[in-house]
Amino acid sequence: MNKKIKSLKNLPDENGYYGQFGGSFVPPQLVEPLKEIEREYKKAKKDPSFQKEYSDLLKNYVGRPSPLYFAKNLTRKLGGAKIYFKREDLNHTGAHKINHCLGEVLLAKRMGKKKVLAETGAGQHGVALATAAALLGLECEIHMGSIDIAKQHPNVIRMKLLGAKVLDVTTGGKCLKDAVDSAFTTFMKEYKTTFFAIGSVVGPHPYPMIVRDFQSIVGKEVKEQILQQEKRLPDYIIGCVGGGSNAIGLFHEFLDDKVKLIGVEPAGKGTGVGEHAATISYGSMGVLHGMKTMVLQNKKGEPDPVHSIASGLDYPGVGPIHAFLKDIGRVNYTSATDKETISAFLELSKVEGIIPALESAHAIAEAMKLAPTLSKNKIIVVNISGRGDKDVDYIAELLKI
């Protein structure tokens, strides 16, 4: 790590880098549009009226702060550390995605754009963006892979009901990576009137920074809530990682504290069989979607096919922030298989009466493995990044319920 960095919260540098990761690798025609977004975002960040409108929407529309819930039943059953859940699943639209979508659409409106454009995997980002666009009066177009459209049908209907145009992406693997490719292609044609509202801490600078900043409300609330409830900071904080927005939103406030941070990637059907999306653990340095980061790729530098039971984690790259935090050893990145994820999904549903998103169930699986190994005076905070309503039909079919 650069010795000049006094706080990990101060990144990226002026060129959009987190150590050796990040930057902006885009076609010439997008260089100035991205610089314009960065300039306008920095102005908005210092504008009291923008911040007031955003804060009011988080409180009165989204329902923040979301609760920090002590899971006493699961804690008692596992017999180890105390487990707390940050309930982002209780936000309006059912996930953490609304936090940055409202910010991005407010910024788009401030810039005079007519339409917001995005990719989505599990559909939660698409639903949140369609919601924010409907509220603030902008057109909305969502690109989604065919496989994910089939798996996440309820969210597709929600997006359409909210007035969004949902584009069926049938190229490549028909998943999240392909949806991002498709959305970028449209953005290159329509950047003068359209704002690309990327759904995670991925893509070229300034997107990873913008999404991180809007999501940092999660960790800020956790710090205040845990100090109120336990009078101290937690020992461990756990979040699932695909692109990495919910995890960095949770981690950011604690980067300079002596708290152990754990990111859980999708091990899919098993890393040994190659059907996974554990990018940080098994990827290599590459450039994907305008950023230098860790990528699951072949020898030609082409992204590998990836798999996860959770559509929101089914991505061959990861946010450059996470690649950097892994590189310097600040965050420990592990993984959970589809089988472990389903087990955690079912356990939380039956023990605590909370049906989590399959993405979130990856983090819960890690907490269930970790908690019994720790003493009862230890504290774990897990981010339930979304609710599992979107997944129940898929799980029912999978398990023949």
C-alpha positions as CSV (number, residue, x, y, z in Angstrom):
1,M,0.0,0.0,0.0
2,N,1.2,3.5,-0.8
3,K,2.6,5.1,2.4
4,K,1.0,8.4,1.5
5,I,-2.5,6.9,2.0
6,K,-3.5,8.1,5.4
7,S,-6.9,6.4,5.2
8,L,-8.3,3.7,2.9
9,K,-11.4,5.8,2.7
10,N,-9.6,8.4,0.7
11,L,-9.2,6.3,-2.4
12,P,-9.3,6.3,-5.4
13,D,-6.5,8.6,-6.5
14,E,-7.1,11.4,-9.1
15,N,-6.9,8.9,-12.0
16,G,-9.5,6.6,-10.5
17,Y,-7.0,4.0,-9.2
18,Y,-7.1,1.8,-6.0
19,G,-3.5,0.8,-5.9
20,Q,-2.9,-0.9,-9.3
21,F,-6.6,-1.5,-9.9
22,G,-9.3,0.7,-11.4
23,G,-8.8,3.5,-14.0
24,S,-10.8,4.1,-17.1
25,F,-10.3,2.0,-20.3
26,V,-13.0,3.2,-22.6
27,P,-13.3,4.2,-26.3
28,P,-12.3,7.8,-27.1
29,Q,-15.9,9.0,-27.5
30,L,-16.7,8.1,-23.8
31,V,-13.7,9.8,-22.2
32,E,-15.3,13.3,-22.0
33,P,-18.8,12.0,-21.0
34,L,-17.2,10.1,-18.1
35,K,-15.2,13.2,-17.0
36,E,-18.5,15.2,-17.1
37,I,-20.1,12.6,-14.8
38,E,-17.2,12.9,-12.4
39,R,-17.3,16.7,-12.4
40,E,-21.0,16.8,-11.8
41,Y,-20.9,14.2,-9.1
42,K,-18.2,16.1,-7.2
43,K,-20.3,19.2,-7.4
44,A,-23.4,17.4,-6.3
45,K,-21.5,15.8,-3.4
46,K,-20.8,19.3,-2.0
47,D,-24.3,20.7,-2.8
48,P,-26.5,20.9,0.3
49,S,-29.7,20.9,-1.7
50,F,-28.7,17.7,-3.6
51,Q,-27.6,16.0,-0.3
52,K,-30.8,17.1,1.4
53,E,-33.1,15.7,-1.3
54,Y,-31.1,12.4,-1.3
55,S,-31.2,12.1,2.5
56,D,-35.0,12.8,2.6
57,L,-35.6,10.1,0.0
58,L,-33.5,7.6,1.9
59,K,-35.5,8.3,5.1
60,N,-39.0,8.9,3.9
61,Y,-39.1,6.8,0.7
62,V,-36.7,3.9,1.2
63,G,-37.3,3.7,5.0
64,R,-33.8,4.2,6.3
65,P,-32.2,3.4,8.6
66,S,-32.7,-0.3,8.1
67,P,-32.6,-2.3,11.3
68,L,-29.6,-4.1,12.8
69,Y,-31.3,-7.3,14.1
70,F,-29.8,-9.6,16.7
71,A,-30.5,-13.2,15.4
72,K,-31.0,-14.8,18.8
73,N,-32.5,-18.1,17.5
74,L,-29.6,-18.7,15.0
75,T,-27.0,-17.6,17.6
76,R,-28.4,-20.0,20.2
77,K,-28.6,-22.9,17.7
78,L,-25.0,-22.4,16.4
79,G,-23.7,-22.0,20.0
80,G,-20.9,-19.5,19.3
81,A,-20.6,-15.8,18.5
82,K,-23.5,-13.4,18.5
83,I,-24.9,-12.9,15.0
84,Y,-26.4,-9.6,13.9
85,F,-28.1,-9.0,10.5
86,K,-28.2,-5.7,8.7
87,R,-31.7,-5.8,7.2
88,E,-31.2,-4.2,3.7
89,D,-33.9,-6.6,2.6
90,L,-36.4,-4.4,4.4
91,N,-35.7,-1.4,2.1
92,H,-38.3,-0.3,-0.4
93,T,-37.7,-2.5,-3.5
94,G,-36.3,-5.2,-1.3
95,A,-32.5,-4.7,-1.5
96,H,-29.5,-2.4,-1.0
97,K,-29.6,-1.4,-4.7
98,I,-32.1,1.5,-4.1
99,N,-29.4,3.3,-2.1
100,H,-27.3,4.1,-5.2
101,C,-30.1,4.1,-7.7
102,L,-31.8,7.1,-6.1
103,G,-28.4,8.8,-6.1
104,E,-27.6,8.0,-9.7
105,V,-31.0,9.1,-11.0
106,L,-30.9,12.3,-9.0
107,L,-27.5,12.9,-10.6
108,A,-28.8,12.1,-14.1
109,K,-31.7,14.5,-13.6
110,R,-29.3,17.2,-12.4
111,M,-27.3,16.7,-15.6
112,G,-30.3,17.1,-17.8
113,K,-30.4,13.5,-19.0
114,K,-33.7,12.1,-20.3
115,K,-33.1,8.4,-19.7
116,V,-31.3,6.1,-17.4
117,L,-29.8,2.9,-18.6
118,A,-28.5,-0.2,-16.8
119,E,-27.7,-3.8,-16.7
120,T,-29.2,-6.2,-14.1
121,G,-28.5,-9.8,-13.1
122,A,-30.9,-10.8,-10.3
123,G,-33.1,-7.9,-11.2
124,Q,-32.8,-6.0,-8.0
125,H,-30.8,-3.2,-9.5
126,G,-33.2,-3.1,-12.4
127,V,-36.2,-2.8,-10.1
128,A,-34.5,-0.2,-8.0
129,L,-33.5,1.9,-11.0
130,A,-37.0,1.6,-12.5
131,T,-38.4,2.7,-9.2
132,A,-36.2,5.7,-8.9
133,A,-36.8,6.7,-12.6
134,A,-40.6,6.4,-12.1
135,L,-40.3,8.6,-9.0
136,L,-38.1,11.3,-10.6
137,G,-39.7,11.3,-14.0
138,L,-37.0,9.8,-16.3
139,E,-37.2,7.0,-18.9
140,C,-35.6,3.7,-18.0
141,E,-34.1,0.9,-20.0
142,I,-32.8,-2.3,-18.4
143,H,-30.6,-4.9,-20.2
144,M,-30.9,-8.4,-18.8
145,G,-29.6,-11.8,-19.9
146,S,-32.2,-14.4,-21.1
147,I,-31.2,-16.9,-18.5
148,D,-31.7,-14.4,-15.7
149,I,-35.0,-13.2,-17.2
150,A,-36.2,-16.8,-16.9
151,K,-34.8,-17.3,-13.3
152,Q,-36.0,-13.9,-12.0
153,H,-39.4,-13.6,-13.7
154,P,-41.1,-11.7,-10.8
155,N,-38.5,-8.9,-11.0
156,V,-39.0,-8.7,-14.7
157,I,-42.7,-8.1,-14.2
158,R,-42.0,-5.5,-11.5
159,M,-39.6,-3.6,-13.8
160,K,-42.3,-3.5,-16.6
161,L,-45.0,-2.4,-14.1
162,L,-42.8,0.5,-13.1
163,G,-42.6,1.6,-16.7
164,A,-39.1,0.3,-17.6
165,K,-38.2,-1.2,-21.0
166,V,-36.6,-4.6,-20.4
167,L,-34.2,-5.7,-23.2
168,D,-33.7,-9.4,-23.5
169,V,-29.9,-10.1,-24.1
170,T,-29.5,-13.3,-26.0
171,T,-25.7,-13.0,-26.8
172,G,-22.8,-14.8,-25.2
173,G,-23.7,-16.6,-21.9
174,K,-27.0,-14.7,-21.7
175,C,-26.1,-13.6,-18.1
176,L,-24.9,-10.5,-16.2
177,K,-21.6,-10.0,-18.1
178,D,-23.5,-10.1,-21.4
179,A,-26.1,-7.6,-20.1
180,V,-23.3,-5.2,-19.2
181,D,-21.8,-5.6,-22.7
182,S,-25.2,-4.8,-24.2
183,A,-25.8,-1.8,-22.0
184,F,-22.4,-0.3,-22.7
185,T,-23.0,-0.6,-26.5
186,T,-26.2,1.4,-26.1
187,F,-24.5,4.0,-23.9
188,M,-21.9,4.6,-26.5
189,K,-24.6,5.5,-29.0
190,E,-26.8,7.6,-26.6
191,Y,-24.4,9.1,-24.0
192,K,-25.6,12.7,-24.9
193,T,-29.1,12.1,-23.6
194,T,-28.7,8.9,-21.4
195,F,-27.0,8.3,-18.1
196,F,-25.5,4.8,-17.6
197,A,-26.5,3.9,-14.0
198,I,-24.1,1.0,-13.4
199,G,-25.4,-1.4,-10.8
200,S,-22.3,-2.1,-8.7
201,V,-18.8,-0.8,-7.9
202,V,-17.6,-1.9,-11.3
203,G,-16.8,-0.2,-14.6
204,P,-14.6,2.7,-15.5
205,H,-13.9,5.6,-13.1
206,P,-15.9,7.3,-11.6
207,Y,-18.5,4.6,-11.3
208,P,-16.9,2.5,-8.6
209,M,-16.4,5.6,-6.5
210,I,-19.9,6.9,-7.0
211,V,-21.7,3.6,-6.2
212,R,-19.4,3.1,-3.1
213,D,-20.2,6.5,-1.8
214,F,-24.0,6.1,-2.1
215,Q,-23.8,2.6,-0.5
216,S,-21.6,3.7,2.4
217,I,-24.8,4.6,4.3
218,V,-25.0,0.9,5.1
219,G,-21.8,0.7,7.1
220,K,-22.4,4.2,8.7
221,E,-25.7,3.0,10.1
222,V,-24.2,-0.3,11.3
223,K,-21.4,1.5,13.2
224,E,-23.9,3.7,15.0
225,Q,-26.4,0.8,15.7
226,I,-23.8,-1.7,17.0
227,L,-22.3,0.9,19.3
228,Q,-25.7,1.6,20.6
229,Q,-26.6,-2.0,21.1
230,E,-23.3,-3.5,22.2
231,K,-21.3,-0.4,23.2
232,R,-18.4,-1.6,20.9
233,L,-17.5,-2.5,17.3
234,P,-18.1,-6.0,16.0
235,D,-15.3,-8.5,15.6
236,Y,-16.3,-9.7,12.1
237,I,-18.3,-8.1,9.3
238,I,-19.5,-10.3,6.4
239,G,-20.9,-9.5,2.9
240,C,-21.4,-11.4,-0.3
241,V,-19.3,-10.3,-3.3
242,G,-20.2,-10.4,-7.0
243,G,-19.4,-6.9,-8.3
244,G,-19.2,-5.9,-4.7
245,S,-21.6,-3.0,-4.0
246,N,-23.3,-4.3,-0.9
247,A,-20.0,-5.5,0.6
248,I,-18.1,-2.3,0.1
249,G,-21.1,-0.3,1.4
250,L,-20.9,-2.4,4.6
251,F,-17.0,-2.4,4.8
252,H,-16.2,1.2,3.9
253,E,-16.9,2.8,7.3
254,F,-14.8,0.1,9.0
255,L,-11.7,0.1,6.7
256,D,-9.6,2.1,9.2
257,D,-10.9,0.1,12.3
258,K,-9.6,-3.1,13.8
259,V,-12.5,-5.1,12.5
260,K,-12.1,-8.3,10.5
261,L,-13.8,-8.0,7.1
262,I,-14.9,-11.0,5.1
263,G,-16.2,-11.0,1.5
264,V,-17.9,-14.2,0.3
265,E,-17.8,-15.1,-3.4
266,P,-19.8,-17.7,-5.3
267,A,-18.1,-21.1,-5.5
268,G,-21.0,-22.3,-7.6
269,K,-20.9,-26.0,-8.3
270,G,-17.4,-26.1,-7.0
271,T,-14.1,-24.4,-7.9
272,G,-12.6,-27.7,-8.8
273,V,-15.0,-28.2,-11.7
274,G,-14.7,-24.7,-13.0
275,E,-18.4,-23.8,-12.6
276,H,-18.1,-20.8,-10.3
277,A,-17.7,-17.0,-10.1
278,A,-15.0,-16.7,-7.4
279,T,-13.1,-14.0,-9.2
280,I,-10.8,-12.7,-6.5
281,S,-9.8,-16.2,-5.4
282,Y,-9.2,-17.6,-8.9
283,G,-8.9,-14.7,-11.3
284,S,-6.0,-12.8,-12.8
285,M,-5.3,-9.2,-13.6
286,G,-7.2,-8.0,-16.7
287,V,-9.4,-5.3,-18.2
288,L,-13.1,-5.8,-18.2
289,H,-15.9,-3.3,-18.8
290,G,-13.6,-0.3,-18.7
291,M,-11.7,-1.2,-15.5
292,K,-8.4,-2.9,-14.6
293,T,-9.3,-5.6,-12.0
294,M,-9.2,-9.3,-11.3
295,V,-11.0,-11.3,-14.0
296,L,-11.8,-14.9,-14.6
297,Q,-10.4,-15.3,-18.1
298,N,-8.7,-17.6,-20.5
299,K,-5.1,-17.3,-21.9
300,K,-6.3,-15.0,-24.6
301,G,-7.7,-12.6,-22.0
302,E,-11.3,-13.4,-22.8
303,P,-13.8,-13.7,-19.9
304,D,-14.5,-17.3,-18.9
305,P,-18.1,-18.6,-18.6
306,V,-19.1,-18.3,-14.9
307,H,-21.8,-19.9,-12.8
308,S,-23.7,-19.1,-9.6
309,I,-27.1,-20.1,-8.3
310,A,-27.4,-16.3,-7.5
311,S,-27.9,-14.3,-10.6
312,G,-26.6,-11.1,-8.9
313,L,-23.2,-12.7,-8.3
314,D,-22.8,-14.4,-11.7
315,Y,-20.0,-12.1,-13.0
316,P,-16.4,-12.8,-14.2
317,G,-15.0,-9.6,-12.7
318,V,-15.1,-7.7,-9.5
319,G,-15.0,-4.1,-8.4
320,P,-11.4,-2.7,-8.4
321,I,-11.9,-1.6,-4.8
322,H,-12.2,-5.3,-3.7
323,A,-9.3,-6.4,-5.9
324,F,-7.2,-3.7,-4.1
325,L,-8.4,-4.7,-0.6
326,K,-7.5,-8.3,-1.3
327,D,-4.1,-7.2,-2.6
328,I,-3.2,-5.4,0.6
329,G,-4.7,-8.0,2.8
330,R,-7.3,-5.8,4.4
331,V,-10.2,-8.0,3.5
332,N,-10.3,-11.8,3.6
333,Y,-12.2,-13.2,0.6
334,T,-13.6,-16.7,0.8
335,S,-16.4,-18.5,-1.0
336,A,-19.6,-20.6,-0.6
337,T,-20.9,-23.2,-2.9
338,D,-24.5,-23.4,-4.3
339,K,-25.2,-26.3,-1.9
340,E,-24.0,-24.3,1.1
341,T,-25.9,-21.3,-0.1
342,I,-29.2,-23.2,-0.4
343,S,-28.6,-24.7,3.1
344,A,-28.1,-21.3,4.6
345,F,-31.2,-20.0,2.7
346,L,-33.4,-22.7,4.1
347,E,-31.9,-22.5,7.6
348,L,-32.5,-18.7,8.0
349,S,-36.0,-19.0,6.7
350,K,-36.9,-21.7,9.2
351,V,-35.0,-20.5,12.2
352,E,-35.4,-16.7,12.1
353,G,-38.4,-16.3,9.7
354,I,-36.3,-14.4,7.2
355,I,-36.2,-15.5,3.6
356,P,-32.9,-14.0,2.2
357,A,-31.9,-13.4,-1.3
358,L,-29.6,-16.2,-2.7
359,E,-26.9,-13.6,-3.0
360,S,-27.1,-12.8,0.7
361,A,-27.3,-16.5,1.6
362,H,-23.6,-16.8,0.5
363,A,-22.7,-14.4,3.4
364,I,-25.0,-16.2,5.8
365,A,-23.4,-19.5,4.9
366,E,-20.0,-18.1,5.9
367,A,-21.4,-16.8,9.2
368,M,-22.9,-20.2,9.9
369,K,-19.4,-21.8,9.5
370,L,-17.6,-19.1,11.4
371,A,-19.8,-18.5,14.4
372,P,-19.5,-22.0,16.1
373,T,-15.7,-21.6,16.1
374,L,-15.8,-18.4,18.1
375,S,-16.5,-17.7,21.7
376,K,-19.8,-16.3,22.9
377,N,-18.3,-12.8,23.5
378,K,-17.5,-12.3,19.8
379,I,-19.8,-10.4,17.5
380,I,-20.5,-11.0,13.8
381,V,-22.5,-8.6,11.5
382,V,-23.8,-10.0,8.3
383,N,-25.4,-8.0,5.5
384,I,-28.7,-9.4,4.3
385,S,-28.4,-7.4,1.0
386,G,-31.8,-8.4,-0.3
387,R,-34.9,-10.5,0.3
388,G,-35.6,-13.8,-1.3
389,D,-39.1,-13.2,-2.8
390,K,-37.5,-13.1,-6.2
391,D,-35.9,-16.6,-5.6
392,V,-38.8,-18.6,-4.2
393,D,-40.2,-19.9,-7.5
394,Y,-36.7,-20.9,-8.6
395,I,-35.9,-22.6,-5.3
396,A,-39.3,-24.4,-5.3
397,E,-38.7,-25.8,-8.8
398,L,-35.1,-26.7,-7.9
399,L,-36.1,-28.5,-4.6
400,K,-39.4,-29.9,-5.9
401,I,-41.3,-28.2,-3.1
